Amino acid sequence: MIEWIQEQLKKGQESYKKWKEEQDRRQKQWEKKQKKELPPSLQKLVEMYPLFRFMDYYHPLLIDPEEQSEIPRDVELKDYIQRTQTDLVEKLYKNAIASRDGKNGRRIRPATAEELAKYTKKTTDKGEIAKVQNDINIISGFGGIPEVKAFHLKQVMGAKLGSKVFLASSNIIDPYFPELLSIGDNTILGLGASIFCHEFIDGKLYVGEVKIDKNCLVGVGSVVLPGTHMEEGSILTPGFLTSDLKGEMAQGLDSSIRISKDQSQTLPKRQMEKLDFTLHDYMSKLIFPKEKPFKTAFSNMYIEWQKSPLLSQSFRQKLLKLAGIKIGTNVKIEDNVHFDAFYPEKITIGDGVIIKNNATIVTHEGTVNSFRTGIVEIGNNVVIESGAKVLPGVKIGDNAIIYPYAFVVQDVPPNTEFKKQ
């Protein structure tokens, strides 16, 4: 009897130790994300583009390959993430040097003395009204009614905006030089999309006008760099716009893959349902969709809450199920996974699936002239890695592996690795 009691006490102590270790890990992750600590491979990126410091900690680019997790990442994938980040930063630096020297068509120039003084005043003098106003301008891009955000950007910050410009949440619009930005009618900025009008090259401030014509789409998590021009009908998928877009689609983290409108017709088609309204029609004046305001409001709350690193796996999945997502058994979902809050009921997750932090799963698309939805079916034992984005109308077969930063725009066959960016 005594031995049995001792054995039970030992098991209890071991269980408590594991529980305490997991709680400590979650707390450290929370504190790290609150401080917005970046992996070493991205430090140079922040030196070039300081606005990254204000981006949401869950921005798809900001992945730390060494981050502790309840779902350990193997060495190969850690190396893959670090190589991808290092390669991106090197390409962006080379692009900046070429832009400075006028060799690649991205039009930037050294800041004038007045511009440098304005930037310094807004960033360093905490007692100045200008600093307070600038902080408000940064915050204004994160949430709120799209129409109000557009009004603030135009009337308060001084950017040039056309009609029906749609700003989603978690946008960073350059607060230091907004007068250098112009956006045409019916252009859409997706979740986490950002526009920079200034950068630093080897410690020196440069600025450049950004012109986005009408009917453009700046995709989820994408960044428009200074001195670029998106001509009418251009589409920027997740990544950095490093040169002008001439009515094409840009893909890849450095937007080096260009697809013309004619070429886009030959791309694999996704199973989508076109609805009889646009994204602008879909959004009501009260933030949430006219079609189902209360349901969407609660779905937004559940999906935002589940992103917290402090939640247990079981509670996270309960929140996602309340939002309408269908989840199988033995599923692991890390913190900061972005699920579609408008149509979460169109997402099905099979048994044994692992979804890593900073992944994005979307079931709706708002284009300039249409609004489309599509189901996302994730098969059994699928792994979706950090930074990957799954678009609506996609089916992922059993045992598939979606690599970090992959942009899934087509069905993925079973037992395959998907690395396409």
C-alpha positions as CSV (number, residue, x, y, z in Angstrom):
1,M,0.0,0.0,0.0
2,I,2.8,2.4,0.9
3,E,4.6,1.6,-2.3
4,W,1.5,2.3,-4.3
5,I,1.0,5.7,-2.6
6,Q,4.7,6.5,-3.2
7,E,4.3,5.6,-6.9
8,Q,1.1,7.8,-7.2
9,L,2.9,10.7,-5.6
10,K,5.8,10.3,-7.9
11,K,3.5,10.3,-11.0
12,G,1.7,13.3,-9.6
13,Q,5.0,15.2,-9.2
14,E,6.1,14.3,-12.7
15,S,2.7,15.4,-14.1
16,Y,3.0,18.7,-12.2
17,K,6.5,19.2,-13.4
18,K,5.5,18.8,-17.0
19,W,2.5,21.1,-16.5
20,K,4.7,23.7,-14.8
21,E,7.3,23.6,-17.6
22,E,4.5,24.0,-20.2
23,Q,3.1,27.0,-18.3
24,D,6.5,28.6,-18.0
25,R,7.1,28.1,-21.7
26,R,3.8,29.7,-22.6
27,Q,4.5,32.7,-20.3
28,K,8.0,33.2,-21.9
29,Q,6.4,33.1,-25.4
30,W,3.9,35.6,-24.4
31,E,6.5,38.0,-22.9
32,K,8.7,37.5,-25.9
33,K,5.9,38.4,-28.3
34,Q,4.8,41.4,-26.2
35,K,8.4,42.7,-26.5
36,K,8.2,41.9,-30.3
37,E,11.6,40.3,-30.2
38,L,12.8,39.3,-33.7
39,P,15.1,36.4,-34.7
40,P,18.7,37.5,-35.4
41,S,18.3,36.7,-39.1
42,L,15.8,39.6,-39.4
43,Q,17.6,42.3,-37.4
44,K,19.1,43.9,-40.5
45,L,15.6,44.1,-42.0
46,V,14.5,46.3,-39.0
47,E,17.5,48.5,-39.4
48,M,16.5,49.1,-43.0
49,Y,12.7,49.3,-42.3
50,P,12.1,50.4,-38.7
51,L,8.4,50.3,-39.2
52,F,8.7,46.5,-38.7
53,R,8.9,47.2,-35.0
54,F,5.3,48.3,-35.0
55,M,4.0,45.3,-36.9
56,D,1.8,42.8,-35.1
57,Y,4.0,40.2,-33.5
58,Y,2.2,37.6,-35.5
59,H,3.0,39.0,-38.9
60,P,3.7,36.0,-41.2
61,L,7.3,37.0,-41.9
62,L,8.3,37.3,-38.2
63,I,9.0,33.6,-37.5
64,D,11.7,32.6,-35.0
65,P,13.1,29.2,-36.1
66,E,14.5,28.6,-32.6
67,E,11.2,29.4,-30.9
68,Q,10.3,26.9,-28.2
69,S,7.0,25.1,-28.9
70,E,4.9,22.2,-27.7
71,I,5.4,20.9,-31.3
72,P,9.2,20.7,-31.8
73,R,10.6,21.7,-35.2
74,D,13.4,19.6,-36.7
75,V,16.8,20.9,-37.7
76,E,16.1,20.8,-41.4
77,L,13.0,23.0,-41.1
78,K,14.9,25.4,-38.8
79,D,17.6,25.7,-41.3
80,Y,15.1,26.2,-44.1
81,I,13.4,29.1,-42.3
82,Q,16.7,30.8,-41.5
83,R,18.0,30.4,-45.0
84,T,14.8,31.8,-46.4
85,Q,15.0,34.8,-44.1
86,T,18.7,35.4,-44.7
87,D,18.2,35.2,-48.5
88,L,15.3,37.6,-48.4
89,V,17.2,40.2,-46.3
90,E,20.2,40.0,-48.7
91,K,18.0,40.5,-51.7
92,L,16.2,43.5,-50.1
93,Y,19.6,45.0,-49.2
94,K,20.9,44.6,-52.8
95,N,17.7,46.0,-54.1
96,A,18.0,49.0,-51.8
97,I,21.6,49.7,-53.0
98,A,20.6,49.4,-56.6
99,S,17.6,51.7,-56.0
100,R,19.9,54.3,-54.3
101,D,22.2,54.2,-57.3
102,G,19.3,54.5,-59.8
103,K,19.9,51.1,-61.4
104,N,16.6,49.2,-60.9
105,G,13.7,51.6,-61.4
106,R,12.7,51.9,-57.7
107,R,12.8,55.6,-57.2
108,I,14.2,56.7,-53.9
109,R,16.3,59.8,-52.9
110,P,18.1,61.0,-49.8
111,A,15.8,62.7,-47.3
112,T,16.2,66.5,-47.3
113,A,17.3,68.3,-44.1
114,E,13.7,69.2,-43.4
115,E,12.5,65.7,-43.9
116,L,15.2,64.3,-41.6
117,A,14.3,66.9,-38.9
118,K,10.6,65.9,-39.2
119,Y,11.5,62.2,-38.8
120,T,13.8,62.8,-35.9
121,K,11.1,65.0,-34.2
122,K,8.5,62.3,-34.6
123,T,10.6,59.5,-33.3
124,T,12.8,60.9,-30.5
125,D,11.1,63.9,-28.9
126,K,8.6,62.3,-26.5
127,G,7.3,65.6,-25.2
128,E,6.3,66.9,-28.6
129,I,2.7,66.8,-29.9
130,A,4.1,65.6,-33.2
131,K,5.3,62.4,-31.5
132,V,1.8,61.8,-29.9
133,Q,0.1,62.4,-33.2
134,N,2.5,60.0,-35.0
135,D,1.8,57.3,-32.5
136,I,-2.0,57.7,-33.1
137,N,-1.4,57.5,-36.8
138,I,0.4,54.2,-36.3
139,I,-2.3,52.8,-34.1
140,S,-5.0,53.9,-36.5
141,G,-3.9,51.3,-39.1
142,F,-4.5,48.3,-36.8
143,G,-8.3,48.1,-36.4
144,G,-11.6,49.8,-36.9
145,I,-14.1,50.5,-39.7
146,P,-12.4,50.6,-43.1
147,E,-14.2,53.8,-44.1
148,V,-13.0,55.6,-40.9
149,K,-9.4,54.3,-41.4
150,A,-9.5,55.6,-45.0
151,F,-10.8,59.0,-43.8
152,H,-8.1,59.3,-41.2
153,L,-5.4,58.4,-43.7
154,K,-6.6,61.0,-46.1
155,Q,-7.9,63.9,-44.0
156,V,-5.6,63.6,-40.9
157,M,-2.4,62.0,-42.2
158,G,-2.4,63.7,-45.6
159,A,-2.2,60.8,-48.0
160,K,-3.9,61.1,-51.4
161,L,-6.8,58.6,-51.6
162,G,-9.5,57.9,-54.1
163,S,-13.0,56.6,-53.4
164,K,-13.8,53.2,-51.8
165,V,-10.2,52.4,-50.7
166,F,-10.5,49.4,-48.4
167,L,-8.1,49.1,-45.4
168,A,-8.2,45.8,-43.5
169,S,-6.8,45.3,-40.0
170,S,-3.2,45.3,-38.9
171,N,-2.1,47.7,-41.7
172,I,1.0,49.8,-41.2
173,I,0.8,52.9,-43.4
174,D,4.0,55.1,-43.2
175,P,3.1,57.7,-40.5
176,Y,6.3,59.8,-41.1
177,F,5.8,60.6,-44.8
178,P,2.2,59.8,-45.7
179,E,2.1,62.8,-48.1
180,L,4.3,60.6,-50.4
181,L,1.5,58.1,-50.8
182,S,-1.3,58.0,-53.3
183,I,-4.0,55.2,-53.6
184,G,-6.5,55.1,-56.4
185,D,-10.2,54.1,-56.4
186,N,-11.4,50.7,-55.3
187,T,-8.0,49.5,-54.2
188,I,-7.8,47.0,-51.4
189,L,-5.2,46.5,-48.6
190,G,-5.5,43.0,-47.1
191,L,-4.9,41.9,-43.5
192,G,-1.4,43.0,-42.3
193,A,-0.5,44.7,-45.6
194,S,1.9,47.6,-45.2
195,I,3.2,50.6,-47.2
196,F,6.6,52.2,-46.5
197,C,7.6,55.5,-47.9
198,H,11.0,55.6,-46.2
199,E,14.0,53.3,-45.5
200,F,17.5,53.4,-44.2
201,I,20.5,52.3,-46.3
202,D,23.7,52.0,-44.2
203,G,22.2,54.3,-41.6
204,K,21.1,57.1,-44.0
205,L,17.5,58.0,-44.5
206,Y,15.9,57.7,-47.9
207,V,12.4,58.5,-49.0
208,G,10.3,57.6,-52.1
209,E,6.8,58.2,-53.4
210,V,4.4,55.2,-53.5
211,K,1.7,55.3,-56.2
212,I,-1.0,52.6,-56.2
213,D,-3.5,53.1,-59.1
214,K,-7.1,52.1,-59.0
215,N,-8.4,48.5,-58.8
216,C,-5.3,47.1,-57.2
217,L,-5.0,44.4,-54.5
218,V,-2.2,44.6,-51.9
219,G,-2.4,41.1,-50.5
220,V,-2.3,39.7,-47.0
221,G,1.0,40.3,-45.2
222,S,2.6,42.1,-48.1
223,V,4.8,45.2,-48.0
224,V,5.0,47.9,-50.6
225,L,8.5,49.5,-50.6
226,P,9.3,53.2,-51.2
227,G,9.6,54.4,-54.8
228,T,7.3,51.8,-56.3
229,H,4.3,52.1,-58.6
230,M,1.4,49.6,-58.9
231,E,-0.4,50.2,-62.1
232,E,-4.1,49.7,-62.5
233,G,-5.3,46.1,-61.8
234,S,-2.0,45.0,-60.2
235,I,-2.0,42.3,-57.5
236,L,0.7,41.9,-54.9
237,T,0.6,38.5,-53.1
238,P,2.4,38.1,-49.7
239,G,5.9,39.5,-50.0
240,F,7.8,42.7,-50.7
241,L,7.2,44.9,-53.8
242,T,10.7,45.6,-54.9
243,S,9.9,47.0,-58.4
244,D,7.0,48.5,-60.3
245,L,4.0,46.3,-61.1
246,K,2.5,46.9,-64.6
247,G,-1.0,45.4,-64.2
248,E,0.4,42.0,-63.3
249,M,0.5,39.7,-60.3
250,A,3.7,39.6,-58.2
251,Q,4.6,36.4,-56.3
252,G,7.5,35.3,-54.1
253,L,8.8,36.9,-51.0
254,D,10.8,39.4,-53.1
255,S,8.0,39.7,-55.7
256,S,10.4,38.4,-58.3
257,I,7.8,36.2,-60.0
258,R,5.6,38.1,-62.3
259,I,2.5,36.7,-63.9
260,S,0.6,38.6,-66.6
261,K,-3.1,38.6,-66.9
262,D,-2.9,36.2,-69.9
263,Q,-0.7,33.8,-67.9
264,S,-3.0,34.0,-64.9
265,Q,-5.8,32.4,-67.0
266,T,-3.7,29.2,-67.2
267,L,-3.1,28.9,-63.5
268,P,-4.8,26.0,-61.7
269,K,-8.4,26.9,-60.8
270,R,-9.7,26.7,-57.3
271,Q,-13.2,25.7,-56.4
272,M,-14.8,29.1,-55.6
273,E,-18.3,30.5,-55.2
274,K,-18.8,34.0,-56.5
275,L,-21.3,36.1,-54.5
276,D,-23.3,39.0,-55.8
277,F,-21.5,41.8,-53.9
278,T,-18.0,43.2,-53.5
279,L,-15.8,43.4,-50.5
280,H,-17.0,47.0,-49.9
281,D,-20.6,45.9,-50.0
282,Y,-19.9,43.0,-47.6
283,M,-18.5,45.2,-44.9
284,S,-21.2,47.2,-43.0
285,K,-20.7,50.5,-41.3
286,L,-20.5,48.6,-38.0
287,I,-17.3,46.8,-38.9
288,F,-19.0,43.4,-39.3
289,P,-20.7,41.9,-42.4
290,K,-24.3,42.8,-43.1
291,E,-25.1,39.2,-44.0
292,K,-24.5,37.8,-40.5
293,P,-23.2,40.5,-38.1
294,F,-23.6,38.8,-34.8
295,K,-22.3,35.4,-35.8
296,T,-19.3,37.1,-37.4
297,A,-18.7,39.3,-34.4
298,F,-18.4,36.3,-32.1
299,S,-16.3,34.3,-34.6
300,N,-13.9,37.3,-34.7
301,M,-13.6,37.2,-30.9
302,Y,-13.1,33.4,-30.7
303,I,-10.5,33.4,-33.4
304,E,-8.6,36.4,-31.9
305,W,-8.7,34.8,-28.5
306,Q,-7.3,31.5,-29.6
307,K,-4.1,33.1,-30.9
308,S,-2.8,33.7,-27.4
309,P,0.2,31.7,-26.4
310,L,-1.2,31.4,-22.9
311,L,-4.1,29.1,-23.9
312,S,-4.0,25.3,-23.7
313,Q,-4.4,23.2,-26.8
314,S,-7.8,21.9,-25.8
315,F,-9.2,25.4,-25.0
316,R,-7.8,26.8,-28.3
317,Q,-9.6,24.1,-30.2
318,K,-12.9,24.7,-28.3
319,L,-12.8,28.3,-29.3
320,L,-12.2,27.4,-33.0
321,K,-15.0,24.9,-32.9
322,L,-17.3,27.6,-31.5
323,A,-16.4,29.7,-34.5
324,G,-17.5,26.9,-36.7
325,I,-14.3,25.2,-37.8
326,K,-14.5,21.4,-38.0
327,I,-11.5,19.8,-36.3
328,G,-10.6,16.1,-36.2
329,T,-8.9,14.1,-33.4
330,N,-5.2,14.4,-32.3
331,V,-4.9,17.8,-33.9
332,K,-2.2,20.3,-32.7
333,I,-2.7,24.0,-33.5
334,E,-0.1,26.5,-32.2
335,D,-0.7,30.1,-31.1
336,N,-1.0,32.9,-33.7
337,V,-2.5,30.8,-36.4
338,H,-4.8,33.1,-38.5
339,F,-8.1,31.5,-39.4
340,D,-10.7,33.2,-41.6
341,A,-13.2,34.9,-39.2
342,F,-15.8,35.7,-41.9
343,Y,-16.4,32.1,-43.1
344,P,-14.7,29.8,-40.6
345,E,-17.4,27.1,-41.1
346,K,-15.8,26.4,-44.5
347,I,-12.6,25.1,-42.9
348,T,-12.3,21.3,-42.2
349,I,-9.2,19.9,-40.4
350,G,-8.6,16.2,-40.5
351,D,-7.2,13.9,-37.9
352,G,-3.6,14.2,-36.7
353,V,-3.0,17.6,-38.4
354,I,-0.3,20.0,-37.1
355,I,-0.6,23.7,-37.9
356,K,2.4,25.8,-36.8
357,N,2.3,29.4,-35.6
358,N,1.9,32.3,-38.1
359,A,0.2,30.2,-40.7
360,T,-2.8,31.7,-42.4
361,I,-6.0,29.9,-43.7
362,V,-8.4,32.0,-45.7
363,T,-11.9,31.1,-47.0
364,H,-12.8,34.4,-48.6
365,E,-11.4,36.8,-51.2
366,G,-12.4,40.4,-51.8
367,T,-11.3,41.5,-55.3
368,V,-12.1,44.8,-56.8
369,N,-15.3,43.8,-58.6
370,S,-16.3,40.6,-56.8
371,F,-16.4,38.7,-53.6
372,R,-15.7,35.0,-53.5
373,T,-15.6,32.2,-51.0
374,G,-14.3,28.7,-51.0
375,I,-13.9,25.7,-48.7
376,V,-10.5,24.7,-47.3
377,E,-10.2,20.9,-46.7
378,I,-7.1,19.7,-44.8
379,G,-6.6,16.0,-44.9
380,N,-5.3,13.6,-42.2
381,N,-1.8,13.9,-40.8
382,V,-1.0,17.1,-42.8
383,V,1.7,19.5,-41.5
384,I,1.2,23.2,-42.3
385,E,4.4,25.1,-41.3
386,S,4.9,28.6,-40.0
387,G,4.3,31.5,-42.4
388,A,2.4,29.3,-44.9
389,K,-0.8,30.7,-46.5
390,V,-3.7,28.6,-47.7
391,L,-6.1,30.3,-50.0
392,P,-9.9,29.5,-50.3
393,G,-11.0,26.6,-52.6
394,V,-7.9,24.5,-51.8
395,K,-7.8,20.8,-50.8
396,I,-4.7,19.4,-49.1
397,G,-4.3,15.7,-49.3
398,D,-3.4,13.3,-46.5
399,N,0.2,13.3,-45.2
400,A,1.2,16.4,-47.2
401,I,3.7,18.8,-45.8
402,I,3.3,22.6,-46.5
403,Y,6.7,24.2,-46.0
404,P,7.3,27.6,-44.3
405,Y,6.3,30.7,-46.4
406,A,4.6,28.5,-49.0
407,F,1.7,30.2,-50.8
408,V,-0.9,27.5,-51.5
409,V,-3.1,28.5,-54.5
410,Q,-3.9,25.1,-55.8
411,D,-4.8,21.6,-54.5
412,V,-1.9,19.7,-52.9
413,P,-1.8,15.9,-53.7
414,P,-1.5,13.4,-50.8
415,N,2.0,12.4,-49.6
416,T,3.7,15.5,-51.1
417,E,5.9,18.4,-50.0
418,F,4.7,21.8,-51.1
419,K,7.4,24.5,-51.1
420,K,6.2,26.9,-53.8
421,Q,6.3,30.6,-52.8
